[in-house]
Amino acid sequence: MAHDPYAALQALVRAEALRTSHPEQRPADPERTADPEHPREQQPDERDRG
């Protein structure tokens, strides 16, 4: 079992996700950050509260 086709497929998908995402984002982030109504995008900055 020197060659696992499923592992190779996972590596290919992971490489494609890294290639198509922004450098500062992890592969799992683009869907989350693309949603303008996501609650994590609307958190107030503690520095703005004074």
CHARMM internal coordinates of N, CA and C (Angstrom, degrees):
IC EDIT
DIST 1 N 1 CA 1.4722
DIST 1 CA 1 C 1.5414
ANGL 1 N 1 CA 1 C 110.07
DIST 1 C 2 N 1.3120
ANGL 1 CA 1 C 2 N 115.08
DIHE 1 N 1 CA 1 C 2 N 53.30
DIST 2 N 2 CA 1.4590
ANGL 1 C 2 N 2 CA 119.18
DIHE 1 CA 1 C 2 N 2 CA -179.27
DIST 2 CA 2 C 1.5260
ANGL 2 N 2 CA 2 C 110.98
DIHE 1 C 2 N 2 CA 2 C -77.73
DIST 2 C 3 N 1.3394
ANGL 2 CA 2 C 3 N 116.45
DIHE 2 N 2 CA 2 C 3 N -25.22
DIST 3 N 3 CA 1.4616
ANGL 2 C 3 N 3 CA 119.80
DIHE 2 CA 2 C 3 N 3 CA -178.04
DIST 3 CA 3 C 1.5248
ANGL 3 N 3 CA 3 C 109.51
DIHE 2 C 3 N 3 CA 3 C -124.33
DIST 3 C 4 N 1.3229
ANGL 3 CA 3 C 4 N 116.27
DIHE 3 N 3 CA 3 C 4 N 116.77
DIST 4 N 4 CA 1.4615
ANGL 3 C 4 N 4 CA 121.56
DIHE 3 CA 3 C 4 N 4 CA 179.61
DIST 4 CA 4 C 1.5282
ANGL 4 N 4 CA 4 C 108.83
DIHE 3 C 4 N 4 CA 4 C -106.15
DIST 4 C 5 N 1.3352
ANGL 4 CA 4 C 5 N 117.51
DIHE 4 N 4 CA 4 C 5 N 109.32
DIST 5 N 5 CA 1.4738
ANGL 4 C 5 N 5 CA 120.34
DIHE 4 CA 4 C 5 N 5 CA -177.84
DIST 5 CA 5 C 1.5248
ANGL 5 N 5 CA 5 C 112.49
DIHE 4 C 5 N 5 CA 5 C -58.12
DIST 5 C 6 N 1.3277
ANGL 5 CA 5 C 6 N 117.45
DIHE 5 N 5 CA 5 C 6 N -36.11
DIST 6 N 6 CA 1.4658
ANGL 5 C 6 N 6 CA 120.44
DIHE 5 CA 5 C 6 N 6 CA -178.81
DIST 6 CA 6 C 1.5272
ANGL 6 N 6 CA 6 C 110.79
DIHE 5 C 6 N 6 CA 6 C -68.26
DIST 6 C 7 N 1.3361
ANGL 6 CA 6 C 7 N 116.36
DIHE 6 N 6 CA 6 C 7 N -39.87
DIST 7 N 7 CA 1.4655
ANGL 6 C 7 N 7 CA 120.00
DIHE 6 CA 6 C 7 N 7 CA 177.69
DIST 7 CA 7 C 1.5290
ANGL 7 N 7 CA 7 C 110.23
DIHE 6 C 7 N 7 CA 7 C -65.35
DIST 7 C 8 N 1.3258
ANGL 7 CA 7 C 8 N 116.12
DIHE 7 N 7 CA 7 C 8 N -38.01
DIST 8 N 8 CA 1.4613
ANGL 7 C 8 N 8 CA 120.07
DIHE 7 CA 7 C 8 N 8 CA 178.26
DIST 8 CA 8 C 1.5321
ANGL 8 N 8 CA 8 C 110.17
DIHE 7 C 8 N 8 CA 8 C -65.04
DIST 8 C 9 N 1.3317
ANGL 8 CA 8 C 9 N 116.41
DIHE 8 N 8 CA 8 C 9 N -39.61
DIST 9 N 9 CA 1.4615
ANGL 8 C 9 N 9 CA 120.84
DIHE 8 CA 8 C 9 N 9 CA 178.39
DIST 9 CA 9 C 1.5255
ANGL 9 N 9 CA 9 C 110.37
DIHE 8 C 9 N 9 CA 9 C -65.03
DIST 9 C 10 N 1.3350
ANGL 9 CA 9 C 10 N 116.86
DIHE 9 N 9 CA 9 C 10 N -43.11
DIST 10 N 10 CA 1.4636
ANGL 9 C 10 N 10 CA 120.39
DIHE 9 CA 9 C 10 N 10 CA 178.06
DIST 10 CA 10 C 1.5245
ANGL 10 N 10 CA 10 C 110.93
DIHE 9 C 10 N 10 CA 10 C -60.94
DIST 10 C 11 N 1.3250
ANGL 10 CA 10 C 11 N 116.57
DIHE 10 N 10 CA 10 C 11 N -41.58
DIST 11 N 11 CA 1.4613
ANGL 10 C 11 N 11 CA 120.64
DIHE 10 CA 10 C 11 N 11 CA 179.63
DIST 11 CA 11 C 1.5310
ANGL 11 N 11 CA 11 C 110.57
DIHE 10 C 11 N 11 CA 11 C -64.23
DIST 11 C 12 N 1.3217
ANGL 11 CA 11 C 12 N 116.35
DIHE 11 N 11 CA 11 C 12 N -39.04
DIST 12 N 12 CA 1.4584
ANGL 11 C 12 N 12 CA 120.75
DIHE 11 CA 11 C 12 N 12 CA 179.40
DIST 12 CA 12 C 1.5253
ANGL 12 N 12 CA 12 C 110.82
DIHE 11 C 12 N 12 CA 12 C -65.63
DIST 12 C 13 N 1.3226
ANGL 12 CA 12 C 13 N 116.26
DIHE 12 N 12 CA 12 C 13 N -45.12
DIST 13 N 13 CA 1.4674
ANGL 12 C 13 N 13 CA 120.72
DIHE 12 CA 12 C 13 N 13 CA 179.01
DIST 13 CA 13 C 1.5276
ANGL 13 N 13 CA 13 C 110.53
DIHE 12 C 13 N 13 CA 13 C -63.53
DIST 13 C 14 N 1.3257
ANGL 13 CA 13 C 14 N 116.12
DIHE 13 N 13 CA 13 C 14 N -41.17
DIST 14 N 14 CA 1.4638
ANGL 13 C 14 N 14 CA 120.34
DIHE 13 CA 13 C 14 N 14 CA -179.85
DIST 14 CA 14 C 1.5249
ANGL 14 N 14 CA 14 C 110.35
DIHE 13 C 14 N 14 CA 14 C -65.16
DIST 14 C 15 N 1.3216
ANGL 14 CA 14 C 15 N 117.11
DIHE 14 N 14 CA 14 C 15 N -41.36
DIST 15 N 15 CA 1.4607
ANGL 14 C 15 N 15 CA 120.92
DIHE 14 CA 14 C 15 N 15 CA 179.47
DIST 15 CA 15 C 1.5283
ANGL 15 N 15 CA 15 C 110.60
DIHE 14 C 15 N 15 CA 15 C -65.80
DIST 15 C 16 N 1.3281
ANGL 15 CA 15 C 16 N 116.94
DIHE 15 N 15 CA 15 C 16 N -39.34
DIST 16 N 16 CA 1.4643
ANGL 15 C 16 N 16 CA 120.59
DIHE 15 CA 15 C 16 N 16 CA 178.75
DIST 16 CA 16 C 1.5223
ANGL 16 N 16 CA 16 C 110.51
DIHE 15 C 16 N 16 CA 16 C -66.27
DIST 16 C 17 N 1.3271
ANGL 16 CA 16 C 17 N 116.81
DIHE 16 N 16 CA 16 C 17 N -40.20
DIST 17 N 17 CA 1.4672
ANGL 16 C 17 N 17 CA 120.40
DIHE 16 CA 16 C 17 N 17 CA 178.71
DIST 17 CA 17 C 1.5315
ANGL 17 N 17 CA 17 C 110.62
DIHE 16 C 17 N 17 CA 17 C -63.68
DIST 17 C 18 N 1.3185
ANGL 17 CA 17 C 18 N 116.81
DIHE 17 N 17 CA 17 C 18 N -40.99
DIST 18 N 18 CA 1.4611
ANGL 17 C 18 N 18 CA 120.43
DIHE 17 CA 17 C 18 N 18 CA 178.28
DIST 18 CA 18 C 1.5211
ANGL 18 N 18 CA 18 C 111.11
DIHE 17 C 18 N 18 CA 18 C -67.21
DIST 18 C 19 N 1.3315
ANGL 18 CA 18 C 19 N 116.71
DIHE 18 N 18 CA 18 C 19 N -36.16
DIST 19 N 19 CA 1.4617
ANGL 18 C 19 N 19 CA 120.64
DIHE 18 CA 18 C 19 N 19 CA -177.40
DIST 19 CA 19 C 1.5264
ANGL 19 N 19 CA 19 C 111.32
DIHE 18 C 19 N 19 CA 19 C -70.48
DIST 19 C 20 N 1.3503
ANGL 19 CA 19 C 20 N 116.49
DIHE 19 N 19 CA 19 C 20 N -35.34
DIST 20 N 20 CA 1.4577
ANGL 19 C 20 N 20 CA 119.93
DIHE 19 CA 19 C 20 N 20 CA -174.79
DIST 20 CA 20 C 1.5203
ANGL 20 N 20 CA 20 C 113.02
DIHE 19 C 20 N 20 CA 20 C -92.64
DIST 20 C 21 N 1.3399
ANGL 20 CA 20 C 21 N 118.36
DIHE 20 N 20 CA 20 C 21 N -10.58
DIST 21 N 21 CA 1.4604
ANGL 20 C 21 N 21 CA 120.85
DIHE 20 CA 20 C 21 N 21 CA 179.93
DIST 21 CA 21 C 1.5212
ANGL 21 N 21 CA 21 C 110.07
DIHE 20 C 21 N 21 CA 21 C -91.53
DIST 21 C 22 N 1.3245
ANGL 21 CA 21 C 22 N 115.84
DIHE 21 N 21 CA 21 C 22 N 166.10
DIST 22 N 22 CA 1.4542
ANGL 21 C 22 N 22 CA 119.97
DIHE 21 CA 21 C 22 N 22 CA 176.39
DIST 22 CA 22 C 1.5247
ANGL 22 N 22 CA 22 C 109.24
DIHE 21 C 22 N 22 CA 22 C -72.82
DIST 22 C 23 N 1.3191
ANGL 22 CA 22 C 23 N 118.47
DIHE 22 N 22 CA 22 C 23 N 149.71
DIST 23 N 23 CA 1.4672
ANGL 22 C 23 N 23 CA 121.26
DIHE 22 CA 22 C 23 N 23 CA -175.22
DIST 23 CA 23 C 1.5245
ANGL 23 N 23 CA 23 C 113.46
DIHE 22 C 23 N 23 CA 23 C -58.94
DIST 23 C 24 N 1.3475
ANGL 23 CA 23 C 24 N 117.85
DIHE 23 N 23 CA 23 C 24 N -32.35
DIST 24 N 24 CA 1.4581
ANGL 23 C 24 N 24 CA 119.80
DIHE 23 CA 23 C 24 N 24 CA -176.75
DIST 24 CA 24 C 1.5274
ANGL 24 N 24 CA 24 C 112.79
DIHE 23 C 24 N 24 CA 24 C -85.00
DIST 24 C 25 N 1.3372
ANGL 24 CA 24 C 25 N 117.42
DIHE 24 N 24 CA 24 C 25 N -2.93
DIST 25 N 25 CA 1.4615
ANGL 24 C 25 N 25 CA 120.81
DIHE 24 CA 24 C 25 N 25 CA -179.01
DIST 25 CA 25 C 1.5161
ANGL 25 N 25 CA 25 C 110.75
DIHE 24 C 25 N 25 CA 25 C -105.44
DIST 25 C 26 N 1.3286
ANGL 25 CA 25 C 26 N 115.27
DIHE 25 N 25 CA 25 C 26 N 145.79
DIST 26 N 26 CA 1.4600
ANGL 25 C 26 N 26 CA 119.43
DIHE 25 CA 25 C 26 N 26 CA 171.40
DIST 26 CA 26 C 1.5227
ANGL 26 N 26 CA 26 C 108.08
DIHE 25 C 26 N 26 CA 26 C -80.16
DIST 26 C 27 N 1.3312
ANGL 26 CA 26 C 27 N 118.99
DIHE 26 N 26 CA 26 C 27 N 158.19
DIST 27 N 27 CA 1.4650
ANGL 26 C 27 N 27 CA 121.66
DIHE 26 CA 26 C 27 N 27 CA -176.08
DIST 27 CA 27 C 1.5267
ANGL 27 N 27 CA 27 C 114.20
DIHE 26 C 27 N 27 CA 27 C -55.71
DIST 27 C 28 N 1.3342
ANGL 27 CA 27 C 28 N 118.38
DIHE 27 N 27 CA 27 C 28 N -27.12
DIST 28 N 28 CA 1.4616
ANGL 27 C 28 N 28 CA 120.36
DIHE 27 CA 27 C 28 N 28 CA -176.89
DIST 28 CA 28 C 1.5265
ANGL 28 N 28 CA 28 C 112.10
DIHE 27 C 28 N 28 CA 28 C -83.79
DIST 28 C 29 N 1.3292
ANGL 28 CA 28 C 29 N 118.27
DIHE 28 N 28 CA 28 C 29 N -10.45
DIST 29 N 29 CA 1.4531
ANGL 28 C 29 N 29 CA 120.97
DIHE 28 CA 28 C 29 N 29 CA -172.18
DIST 29 CA 29 C 1.5356
ANGL 29 N 29 CA 29 C 118.29
DIHE 28 C 29 N 29 CA 29 C -82.70
DIST 29 C 30 N 1.3307
ANGL 29 CA 29 C 30 N 121.14
DIHE 29 N 29 CA 29 C 30 N -30.86
DIST 30 N 30 CA 1.4673
ANGL 29 C 30 N 30 CA 119.62
DIHE 29 CA 29 C 30 N 30 CA -172.50
DIST 30 CA 30 C 1.5256
ANGL 30 N 30 CA 30 C 114.87
DIHE 29 C 30 N 30 CA 30 C -52.21
DIST 30 C 31 N 1.3296
ANGL 30 CA 30 C 31 N 119.48
DIHE 30 N 30 CA 30 C 31 N -41.39
DIST 31 N 31 CA 1.4645
ANGL 30 C 31 N 31 CA 120.73
DIHE 30 CA 30 C 31 N 31 CA 179.88
DIST 31 CA 31 C 1.5239
ANGL 31 N 31 CA 31 C 110.90
DIHE 30 C 31 N 31 CA 31 C -64.50
DIST 31 C 32 N 1.3326
ANGL 31 CA 31 C 32 N 117.04
DIHE 31 N 31 CA 31 C 32 N -40.89
DIST 32 N 32 CA 1.4544
ANGL 31 C 32 N 32 CA 120.81
DIHE 31 CA 31 C 32 N 32 CA -177.83
DIST 32 CA 32 C 1.5245
ANGL 32 N 32 CA 32 C 111.19
DIHE 31 C 32 N 32 CA 32 C -68.63
DIST 32 C 33 N 1.3296
ANGL 32 CA 32 C 33 N 116.71
DIHE 32 N 32 CA 32 C 33 N -44.68
DIST 33 N 33 CA 1.4519
ANGL 32 C 33 N 33 CA 120.17
DIHE 32 CA 32 C 33 N 33 CA -175.42
DIST 33 CA 33 C 1.5269
ANGL 33 N 33 CA 33 C 111.88
DIHE 32 C 33 N 33 CA 33 C -77.11
DIST 33 C 34 N 1.3267
ANGL 33 CA 33 C 34 N 117.59
DIHE 33 N 33 CA 33 C 34 N -15.50
DIST 34 N 34 CA 1.4586
ANGL 33 C 34 N 34 CA 120.50
DIHE 33 CA 33 C 34 N 34 CA 179.49
DIST 34 CA 34 C 1.5272
ANGL 34 N 34 CA 34 C 111.18
DIHE 33 C 34 N 34 CA 34 C -80.66
DIST 34 C 35 N 1.3482
ANGL 34 CA 34 C 35 N 117.94
DIHE 34 N 34 CA 34 C 35 N -11.62
DIST 35 N 35 CA 1.4635
ANGL 34 C 35 N 35 CA 122.19
DIHE 34 CA 34 C 35 N 35 CA -178.67
DIST 35 CA 35 C 1.5265
ANGL 35 N 35 CA 35 C 109.35
DIHE 34 C 35 N 35 CA 35 C -89.91
DIST 35 C 36 N 1.3434
ANGL 35 CA 35 C 36 N 118.49
DIHE 35 N 35 CA 35 C 36 N 110.10
DIST 36 N 36 CA 1.4675
ANGL 35 C 36 N 36 CA 120.91
DIHE 35 CA 35 C 36 N 36 CA -176.73
DIST 36 CA 36 C 1.5237
ANGL 36 N 36 CA 36 C 113.06
DIHE 35 C 36 N 36 CA 36 C -68.82
DIST 36 C 37 N 1.3371
ANGL 36 CA 36 C 37 N 117.80
DIHE 36 N 36 CA 36 C 37 N -18.27
DIST 37 N 37 CA 1.4636
ANGL 36 C 37 N 37 CA 120.57
DIHE 36 CA 36 C 37 N 37 CA -177.22
DIST 37 CA 37 C 1.5235
ANGL 37 N 37 CA 37 C 112.57
DIHE 36 C 37 N 37 CA 37 C -100.18
DIST 37 C 38 N 1.3328
ANGL 37 CA 37 C 38 N 116.93
DIHE 37 N 37 CA 37 C 38 N 11.85
DIST 38 N 38 CA 1.4619
ANGL 37 C 38 N 38 CA 119.17
DIHE 37 CA 37 C 38 N 38 CA -179.13
DIST 38 CA 38 C 1.5266
ANGL 38 N 38 CA 38 C 109.45
DIHE 37 C 38 N 38 CA 38 C -70.94
DIST 38 C 39 N 1.3387
ANGL 38 CA 38 C 39 N 117.60
DIHE 38 N 38 CA 38 C 39 N 132.60
DIST 39 N 39 CA 1.4666
ANGL 38 C 39 N 39 CA 120.63
DIHE 38 CA 38 C 39 N 39 CA -176.14
DIST 39 CA 39 C 1.5263
ANGL 39 N 39 CA 39 C 113.53
DIHE 38 C 39 N 39 CA 39 C -58.20
DIST 39 C 40 N 1.3319
ANGL 39 CA 39 C 40 N 117.96
DIHE 39 N 39 CA 39 C 40 N -30.84
DIST 40 N 40 CA 1.4570
ANGL 39 C 40 N 40 CA 119.67
DIHE 39 CA 39 C 40 N 40 CA -179.45
DIST 40 CA 40 C 1.5280
ANGL 40 N 40 CA 40 C 111.36
DIHE 39 C 40 N 40 CA 40 C -69.53
DIST 40 C 41 N 1.3248
ANGL 40 CA 40 C 41 N 116.70
DIHE 40 N 40 CA 40 C 41 N -22.35
DIST 41 N 41 CA 1.4639
ANGL 40 C 41 N 41 CA 120.06
DIHE 40 CA 40 C 41 N 41 CA 178.61
DIST 41 CA 41 C 1.5356
ANGL 41 N 41 CA 41 C 110.31
DIHE 40 C 41 N 41 CA 41 C -78.01
DIST 41 C 42 N 1.3404
ANGL 41 CA 41 C 42 N 117.52
DIHE 41 N 41 CA 41 C 42 N -19.62
DIST 42 N 42 CA 1.4588
ANGL 41 C 42 N 42 CA 121.96
DIHE 41 CA 41 C 42 N 42 CA -172.76
DIST 42 CA 42 C 1.5271
ANGL 42 N 42 CA 42 C 112.93
DIHE 41 C 42 N 42 CA 42 C -102.18
DIST 42 C 43 N 1.3271
ANGL 42 CA 42 C 43 N 117.80
DIHE 42 N 42 CA 42 C 43 N 9.97
DIST 43 N 43 CA 1.4635
ANGL 42 C 43 N 43 CA 119.70
DIHE 42 CA 42 C 43 N 43 CA 179.90
DIST 43 CA 43 C 1.5269
ANGL 43 N 43 CA 43 C 110.29
DIHE 42 C 43 N 43 CA 43 C -65.88
DIST 43 C 44 N 1.3390
ANGL 43 CA 43 C 44 N 117.65
DIHE 43 N 43 CA 43 C 44 N 132.85
DIST 44 N 44 CA 1.4702
ANGL 43 C 44 N 44 CA 119.84
DIHE 43 CA 43 C 44 N 44 CA 176.70
DIST 44 CA 44 C 1.5203
ANGL 44 N 44 CA 44 C 110.69
DIHE 43 C 44 N 44 CA 44 C -70.71
DIST 44 C 45 N 1.2946
ANGL 44 CA 44 C 45 N 115.44
DIHE 44 N 44 CA 44 C 45 N 144.58
DIST 45 N 45 CA 1.4562
ANGL 44 C 45 N 45 CA 119.79
DIHE 44 CA 44 C 45 N 45 CA 179.00
DIST 45 CA 45 C 1.5254
ANGL 45 N 45 CA 45 C 108.75
DIHE 44 C 45 N 45 CA 45 C -79.94
DIST 45 C 46 N 1.3257
ANGL 45 CA 45 C 46 N 117.32
DIHE 45 N 45 CA 45 C 46 N 129.80
DIST 46 N 46 CA 1.4637
ANGL 45 C 46 N 46 CA 120.66
DIHE 45 CA 45 C 46 N 46 CA -177.09
DIST 46 CA 46 C 1.5257
ANGL 46 N 46 CA 46 C 111.91
DIHE 45 C 46 N 46 CA 46 C -62.38
DIST 46 C 47 N 1.3349
ANGL 46 CA 46 C 47 N 117.49
DIHE 46 N 46 CA 46 C 47 N -28.01
DIST 47 N 47 CA 1.4602
ANGL 46 C 47 N 47 CA 120.42
DIHE 46 CA 46 C 47 N 47 CA 179.96
DIST 47 CA 47 C 1.5278
ANGL 47 N 47 CA 47 C 110.93
DIHE 46 C 47 N 47 CA 47 C -69.07
DIST 47 C 48 N 1.3378
ANGL 47 CA 47 C 48 N 117.69
DIHE 47 N 47 CA 47 C 48 N -25.05
DIST 48 N 48 CA 1.4586
ANGL 47 C 48 N 48 CA 120.73
DIHE 47 CA 47 C 48 N 48 CA -178.59
DIST 48 CA 48 C 1.5299
ANGL 48 N 48 CA 48 C 112.11
DIHE 47 C 48 N 48 CA 48 C -80.52
DIST 48 C 49 N 1.3324
ANGL 48 CA 48 C 49 N 117.44
DIHE 48 N 48 CA 48 C 49 N -15.62
DIST 49 N 49 CA 1.4626
ANGL 48 C 49 N 49 CA 120.53
DIHE 48 CA 48 C 49 N 49 CA -177.20
DIST 49 CA 49 C 1.5306
ANGL 49 N 49 CA 49 C 112.02
DIHE 48 C 49 N 49 CA 49 C -79.12
DIST 49 C 50 N 1.3253
ANGL 49 CA 49 C 50 N 116.41
DIHE 49 N 49 CA 49 C 50 N -21.16
DIST 50 N 50 CA 1.4634
ANGL 49 C 50 N 50 CA 118.92
DIHE 49 CA 49 C 50 N 50 CA 179.04
DIST 50 CA 50 C 1.4726
ANGL 50 N 50 CA 50 C 111.19
DIHE 49 C 50 N 50 CA 50 C 84.03
END
COOR INIT
IC SEED 1 N 1 CA 1 C
IC BUILD
